[in-house]
């Protein structure tokens, strides 16, 4: 599965610019921050209350030493050093519930999670469409406990050697083993409580952003029993996939042409889905950068969510579940 790591393209961008500002932007999601977002300073905050979060049975991250910590940046909240995975349900008003559900995987380069912009805000917007949403706080690679050390660790990571491009040398399922286990556990949990949450177990999809999109693709291709009914790849890996299964889920892709990580990869993944005869829709926005998520910007990329909702409607997921 030749899905290239987010970080190889981030390294190229940092080498081209050589500036600390770009490094600060990359910290949002190992990508480029939204141009209209304000206040790029990382400010430590207490871990917010998450009363509805359900701990997944994948256990603590092995050998983790630094505890979970949160910070605020660009007016949004981010988690770091997540050592135990959780799933937070966001359920729609029963009067408009369609029976469809989406597991939401925020991005952050597997070193942080954009919990608000690419998680909770997405879930709330889905609820307004009658779709249940479940925000996956998956386990992360460990980083230093303090923000200064975190920034330095990202700097060192981005200045290191690029990951191999040889498809046979890059095994996403192996590299993302803890996160893939979390995603599989999330699907198992939602299906086990589908009746309680008024969800059709055959209508559960997944959407991911940046690194979360990589996890979404890996779940769709290597998640075994997870089997998302549909997937959303929002500014995630765009290179070709060697083998697309005959039953690969319909895929929605959104990417900005000025994305500093993935805009120069071609559109191989779209072509891979087409060659396999699987449904795919691709939105390529002129502007938007990387990490636009639910931020409101003066670019057409802000319309990606309504486009995604229209795509869900076209596939029948915004229709009420038939009893």
C-alpha positions as CSV (number, residue, x, y, z in Angstrom):
1,X,0.0,0.0,0.0
2,X,2.0,3.0,-1.2
3,X,0.5,5.7,0.9
4,X,3.3,8.2,1.5
5,X,3.9,9.5,5.0
6,X,2.7,13.0,5.7
7,X,6.1,13.9,6.9
8,X,8.1,13.4,3.8
9,X,6.3,16.3,2.1
10,X,6.5,18.4,5.2
11,X,10.2,18.0,5.2
12,X,10.4,19.2,1.6
13,X,8.3,22.3,2.5
14,X,10.5,23.1,5.4
15,X,13.7,22.8,3.4
16,X,12.3,25.1,0.7
17,X,11.4,27.8,3.3
18,X,13.9,27.2,6.0
19,X,11.9,29.5,8.3
20,X,10.6,29.0,11.8
21,X,7.2,30.3,10.8
22,X,6.6,27.4,8.6
23,X,7.7,25.1,11.3
24,X,5.1,26.6,13.6
25,X,2.5,26.1,11.0
26,X,3.5,22.5,10.5
27,X,2.9,21.8,14.2
28,X,-0.9,22.1,13.6
29,X,-1.1,18.8,11.8
30,X,2.4,18.2,10.4
31,X,1.0,20.4,7.7
32,X,0.1,24.0,6.8
33,X,-2.2,26.0,9.1
34,X,-5.3,27.7,7.7
35,X,-4.4,31.1,6.4
36,X,-7.3,32.8,8.1
37,X,-6.8,31.3,11.5
38,X,-5.5,33.6,14.2
39,X,-3.0,33.2,17.1
40,X,-0.4,30.6,16.1
41,X,1.0,30.4,19.6
42,X,0.8,27.1,21.4
43,X,-0.7,27.7,24.8
44,X,-1.0,24.9,27.4
45,X,-4.5,24.2,28.7
46,X,-6.0,21.8,31.2
47,X,-7.3,18.6,29.7
48,X,-10.9,19.5,28.9
49,X,-13.8,17.5,30.4
50,X,-15.0,14.7,28.1
51,X,-17.8,13.2,30.1
52,X,-19.2,11.2,27.2
53,X,-15.9,9.7,26.1
54,X,-15.8,5.9,26.1
55,X,-12.4,4.2,26.7
56,X,-11.6,1.7,24.0
57,X,-10.3,-1.7,25.0
58,X,-7.0,-1.4,23.2
59,X,-5.2,-0.6,26.4
60,X,-2.4,1.9,27.2
61,X,0.3,2.6,24.7
62,X,3.2,0.3,25.5
63,X,6.2,2.0,27.1
64,X,4.5,5.4,27.2
65,X,6.2,7.7,29.7
66,X,4.6,11.1,29.1
67,X,1.0,11.6,30.0
68,X,-1.7,13.1,27.8
69,X,-1.5,16.9,27.5
70,X,-3.5,19.6,25.6
71,X,-2.8,23.0,24.1
72,X,-4.6,25.7,22.3
73,X,-3.6,27.1,18.9
74,X,-5.4,28.9,16.1
75,X,-8.4,29.2,18.4
76,X,-8.7,25.4,18.5
77,X,-7.8,22.6,21.0
78,X,-5.2,19.9,20.4
79,X,-4.3,16.8,22.3
80,X,-0.8,15.3,22.6
81,X,0.7,12.1,24.1
82,X,-2.6,10.3,24.0
83,X,-1.8,6.9,25.6
84,X,-5.3,5.4,25.8
85,X,-7.9,5.7,23.0
86,X,-11.4,6.9,23.5
87,X,-14.5,7.3,21.4
88,X,-16.9,10.2,22.0
89,X,-20.5,9.8,20.7
90,X,-22.3,12.7,19.2
91,X,-25.9,11.7,18.5
92,X,-28.4,13.6,16.4
93,X,-31.9,14.6,17.4
94,X,-34.0,11.4,17.1
95,X,-36.5,13.3,15.1
96,X,-34.0,13.7,12.2
97,X,-31.7,10.7,12.8
98,X,-31.1,8.8,9.5
99,X,-29.5,5.7,11.1
100,X,-26.2,6.5,9.4
101,X,-23.0,7.1,11.4
102,X,-19.5,8.3,10.9
103,X,-16.3,7.7,12.8
104,X,-14.2,10.9,12.7
105,X,-10.4,10.7,12.8
106,X,-8.7,14.1,13.4
107,X,-5.3,14.7,12.1
108,X,-2.0,15.9,13.6
109,X,0.8,13.8,12.2
110,X,0.3,11.0,14.7
111,X,1.9,13.4,17.3
112,X,-1.1,15.5,18.1
113,X,-4.8,15.5,17.4
114,X,-6.8,18.5,16.2
115,X,-9.7,17.5,18.4
116,X,-11.9,20.6,17.9
117,X,-11.5,21.7,14.3
118,X,-11.2,18.2,12.8
119,X,-13.2,16.3,15.4
120,X,-15.9,17.8,17.6
121,X,-16.9,20.5,15.1
122,X,-17.2,17.9,12.3
123,X,-19.4,15.7,14.6
124,X,-21.7,18.5,15.4
125,X,-22.1,19.4,11.8
126,X,-23.0,15.8,10.9
127,X,-25.5,15.7,13.7
128,X,-27.4,18.6,12.1
129,X,-27.7,16.4,9.0
130,X,-29.2,13.6,11.1
131,X,-26.0,11.5,11.1
132,X,-24.5,10.1,14.3
133,X,-20.8,10.9,14.7
134,X,-18.1,9.3,16.9
135,X,-14.8,11.2,17.4
136,X,-11.9,8.9,17.7
137,X,-9.1,10.0,20.0
138,X,-6.5,7.4,18.9
139,X,-3.2,6.7,20.5
140,X,-0.3,8.9,19.4
141,X,3.5,8.6,19.1
142,X,5.1,9.9,22.2
143,X,6.6,13.4,22.2
144,X,8.3,15.5,25.0
145,X,5.9,16.5,27.8
146,X,6.6,20.3,27.4
147,X,5.6,22.3,24.4
148,X,9.2,23.5,23.7
149,X,10.4,19.9,23.6
150,X,7.4,19.0,21.4
151,X,8.4,21.7,18.9
152,X,12.0,20.6,18.9
153,X,11.0,17.0,18.3
154,X,8.9,18.0,15.3
155,X,11.9,20.0,14.0
156,X,14.1,17.0,14.3
157,X,11.6,14.7,12.7
158,X,11.1,17.0,9.7
159,X,14.9,17.4,9.1
160,X,15.5,13.6,9.1
161,X,15.6,11.3,6.1
162,X,12.5,10.9,4.0
163,X,10.5,7.6,4.3
164,X,10.9,5.2,1.4
165,X,8.7,5.7,-1.7
166,X,9.1,2.1,-2.8
167,X,5.6,0.6,-2.3
168,X,7.0,-2.7,-1.0
169,X,9.0,-0.8,1.7
170,X,6.1,1.1,3.2
171,X,3.6,-0.9,5.2
172,X,1.0,1.5,6.6
173,X,-0.9,-1.3,8.4
174,X,2.3,-2.2,10.3
175,X,3.4,1.4,10.9
176,X,0.0,2.4,12.2
177,X,-0.7,-0.8,14.2
178,X,-1.8,1.0,17.5
179,X,-4.0,3.5,15.6
180,X,-5.5,0.8,13.3
181,X,-6.3,-1.3,16.4
182,X,-8.1,1.8,17.9
183,X,-10.1,2.3,14.7
184,X,-11.1,-1.4,14.6
185,X,-12.2,-1.2,18.2
186,X,-14.2,2.0,17.5
187,X,-16.1,0.2,14.7
188,X,-16.7,-2.8,17.0
189,X,-18.0,-0.6,19.8
190,X,-20.4,1.3,17.5
191,X,-21.8,-1.9,16.0
192,X,-22.2,-3.5,19.4
193,X,-24.4,-0.5,20.6
194,X,-26.0,0.2,17.3
195,X,-29.5,-0.6,18.5
196,X,-29.1,1.6,21.6
197,X,-27.8,4.5,19.4
198,X,-30.4,4.0,16.6
199,X,-27.7,3.2,14.1
200,X,-27.8,0.8,11.1
201,X,-24.6,-1.3,11.6
202,X,-24.3,-1.5,7.8
203,X,-24.2,2.3,7.4
204,X,-21.2,3.2,9.4
205,X,-18.5,5.2,7.6
206,X,-15.3,7.0,8.5
207,X,-13.8,10.3,7.7
208,X,-10.2,11.4,8.4
209,X,-8.1,14.6,8.1
210,X,-4.4,14.5,7.1
211,X,-2.9,11.8,9.3
212,X,-6.5,10.8,10.2
213,X,-7.1,10.3,6.5
214,X,-4.2,8.0,6.3
215,X,-5.7,6.0,9.2
216,X,-9.1,6.0,7.4
217,X,-7.5,4.6,4.2
218,X,-5.6,2.1,6.2
219,X,-8.8,1.0,8.0
220,X,-10.6,0.7,4.7
221,X,-7.9,-1.4,3.1
222,X,-6.5,-3.4,6.1
223,X,-9.0,-3.0,8.9
224,X,-10.3,-6.6,8.4
225,X,-13.6,-6.6,10.4
226,X,-14.0,-2.8,10.5
227,X,-15.2,-2.4,6.9
228,X,-16.4,1.2,6.7
229,X,-19.5,1.6,4.5
230,X,-18.0,4.8,3.0
231,X,-14.9,7.0,3.6
232,X,-13.8,10.6,3.4
233,X,-10.2,11.5,2.7
234,X,-9.8,15.1,3.6
235,X,-6.3,16.5,2.6
236,X,-4.8,13.1,3.2
237,X,-2.6,10.8,1.1
238,X,-3.3,11.1,-2.6
239,X,-0.8,8.7,-4.2
240,X,-1.8,5.5,-5.9
241,X,-2.8,2.3,-4.1
242,X,-1.5,-1.0,-5.6
243,X,-4.5,-3.2,-4.8
244,X,-8.0,-1.7,-4.3
245,X,-10.3,-4.5,-3.1
246,X,-13.4,-5.3,-5.2
247,X,-15.5,-4.2,-2.2
248,X,-13.6,-1.1,-1.3
249,X,-16.0,1.6,0.1
250,X,-17.1,4.6,-1.9
251,X,-14.6,7.4,-1.3
252,X,-14.9,11.2,-1.1
253,X,-11.7,13.2,-1.5
254,X,-11.0,16.9,-0.8
255,X,-7.7,18.6,-1.4
256,X,-6.5,22.1,-2.0
257,X,-4.1,22.9,-4.8
258,X,-1.9,24.9,-2.5
259,X,-1.7,22.1,0.1
260,X,2.0,22.1,1.2
261,X,2.0,18.3,1.8
262,X,-0.1,16.5,-0.8
263,X,-0.8,18.8,-3.7
264,X,2.3,17.6,-5.8
265,X,1.6,13.9,-5.6
266,X,-0.7,13.6,-8.6
267,X,-4.1,12.0,-8.1
268,X,-3.2,8.4,-8.1
269,X,-5.6,7.3,-5.4
270,X,-8.5,8.6,-7.4
271,X,-7.3,6.7,-10.4
272,X,-6.8,3.6,-8.3
273,X,-10.4,3.6,-7.2
274,X,-11.6,4.3,-10.8
275,X,-9.6,1.4,-12.2
276,X,-11.1,-0.9,-9.5
277,X,-14.5,0.2,-10.6
278,X,-15.3,1.7,-7.2
279,X,-17.2,5.0,-6.6
280,X,-15.0,8.0,-6.0
281,X,-15.6,11.8,-5.9
282,X,-12.8,14.3,-5.9
283,X,-12.9,18.0,-5.0
284,X,-9.7,19.9,-5.9
285,X,-9.9,23.4,-4.5
286,X,-7.8,26.2,-5.9
287,X,-6.9,27.5,-2.4
288,X,-7.2,26.4,1.1
289,X,-3.8,25.1,2.2
290,X,-3.5,22.2,4.6
291,X,-5.6,21.7,7.7
292,X,-8.6,23.9,6.8
293,X,-11.1,21.5,8.4
294,X,-14.1,23.4,9.7
295,X,-12.3,26.8,9.9
296,X,-14.3,29.4,8.0
297,X,-12.1,30.8,5.3
298,X,-12.6,33.1,2.3
299,X,-11.8,30.2,-0.1
300,X,-14.0,27.7,-1.7
301,X,-12.4,24.9,0.3
302,X,-14.7,26.0,3.2
303,X,-17.5,24.4,1.1
304,X,-16.1,20.9,1.4
305,X,-18.4,19.9,4.2
306,X,-21.6,20.7,2.3
307,X,-20.1,18.9,-0.7
308,X,-19.5,15.9,1.5
309,X,-23.0,16.1,2.9
310,X,-24.4,16.3,-0.7
311,X,-22.3,13.2,-1.5
312,X,-23.7,11.4,1.5
313,X,-27.2,12.3,0.4
314,X,-26.6,11.1,-3.1
315,X,-25.6,7.7,-1.6
316,X,-28.7,7.6,0.5
317,X,-27.1,8.2,3.9
318,X,-29.1,11.3,4.7
319,X,-32.4,9.4,4.1
320,X,-34.2,8.1,7.2
321,X,-33.5,4.5,8.0
322,X,-36.4,2.3,6.9
323,X,-37.9,0.3,9.7
